Amino acid sequence: MLVRTFLILAVLGAASSAFAQAPAAGGPVSQAVREAWQSAKKNVTESAAQMPEDGYAFKPVATVRTFGQILAHVAGANYEFCSGLRGEKSPHAEDEFEKSATTKADIIKALDASLAYCDEPITAMTDATAAEVIDLPFGMPKGARAKLILLNTGHLNEHYGNLVTYFRVKGMVPPSSRGQ
């Protein structure tokens, strides 16, 4: 009887282990930060793809950036934020693409490259490295690596909110609302 009970417990234990969720790579905090980044990145890249070429020059009022200028700004800012994650000088000025990239293709190329530049240190982050104190850009005091990623994620979300308004003014459904 004791052997049978032990075998049943062993089988149940193995089965429950098989169904248990595997721990996040690098830890639960770094995984949560990565998931927030991926969500913001997805909304921005899908917006860039969805808007037709002629929509890149659209702005609802004269005092704001065009759709394309917002994405170009995001590309430049990504380099500023993520150079801090890498511990290096930014290879591009924050306003470089806003001044130089004017077509949908040029803006998407700059945006995609900036996101790839950010992906490497964000993907490599662990809970331990998320807590490391690093130099922050834009004259900010030193702070945790995770803070810089969250600031950049917030920046993407902020500008995605702008893009949502542009889509709605044009009578289009933004990426995060499709299928709802």
SULKA-V312615 format. One record per residue. PHI is phi as a letter, one per 30 degrees, with the letter a starting at -180 (none if undefined). PSI is psi in whole degrees, -180 to 180 (* if undefined). BURIAL is + if it has 24 or more other C-alpha atoms within 12 Angstrom, else -. Layout:
BEGIN
phi->{PHI,PHI}
psi->{PSI,PSI}
burial->{BURIAL,BURIAL}
END
This chain:
BEGIN
phi->{none,d,d,d,d,d,d,d,d,d,d,d,d,d,d,d,d,d,c,d,d,d,d,d,d,i,j,d,d,d,d,d,d,d,d,d,d,d,d,d,d,d,d,d,d,d,d,e,d,d,d,d,e,d,d,d,c,d,b,d,b,d,c,b,d,d,e,d,d,d,d,d,d,e,e,d,d,e,d,d,d,d,d,d,d,d,i,b,d,d,d,b,d,e,c,e,d,d,d,c,c,c,c,e,d,d,d,d,d,d,d,d,d,d,d,d,e,d,e,e,d,d,d,d,d,c,e,d,d,d,d,d,d,b,d,c,d,i,i,d,d,e,a,d,e,d,d,d,d,d,d,d,d,d,d,d,d,e,d,d,e,d,d,e,d,d,e,d,d,d,i,c,c,d,e,d,c,d,i,c}
psi->{-42,-40,-44,-44,-44,-44,-42,-45,-39,-43,-45,-40,-42,-40,-43,-33,-36,-32,-11,146,134,145,147,142,123,-10,162,-33,-49,-34,-40,-40,-43,-42,-39,-43,-48,-39,-47,-43,-42,-46,-41,-44,-37,-35,-45,-42,-38,-37,128,160,-46,-20,-16,-23,-1,138,138,-30,161,-20,6,168,156,167,-48,-39,-34,-48,-39,-40,-45,-42,-48,-42,-35,-42,-41,-49,-49,-18,-33,-39,-32,-12,35,168,141,134,-9,143,153,-38,7,-50,-30,-31,-30,-30,118,-18,160,-45,-44,-41,-44,-39,-47,-43,-49,-43,-39,-38,-38,-39,-37,-35,-40,-56,-28,-41,-37,-12,140,173,-37,-45,-25,-30,-9,139,126,167,135,151,-179,29,12,155,168,153,175,146,-42,-35,-43,-41,-42,-36,-44,-40,-43,-38,-44,-45,-39,-48,-26,-39,-39,-46,-37,-45,-43,-45,-47,-41,-35,1,22,155,125,160,-44,-13,-8,140,4,*}
burial->{-,-,-,-,-,-,-,-,-,-,-,-,-,-,-,-,-,-,-,-,-,-,-,-,-,-,-,-,+,+,+,+,+,+,-,+,+,+,-,+,+,+,+,+,+,+,+,+,+,+,+,-,-,-,+,+,+,+,+,-,-,-,-,-,+,+,+,+,+,+,+,+,+,+,+,+,+,+,+,+,+,+,+,+,+,+,-,-,-,+,+,+,+,+,+,+,+,+,-,-,+,+,+,+,-,+,+,+,-,+,+,+,+,+,+,-,+,+,+,-,+,+,+,-,+,+,+,-,+,+,-,-,-,+,+,+,+,-,-,-,-,-,-,+,+,+,+,+,+,+,+,+,+,+,+,+,+,-,+,+,+,+,+,+,+,+,+,-,-,-,-,-,-,+,+,+,-,-,-,-}
END
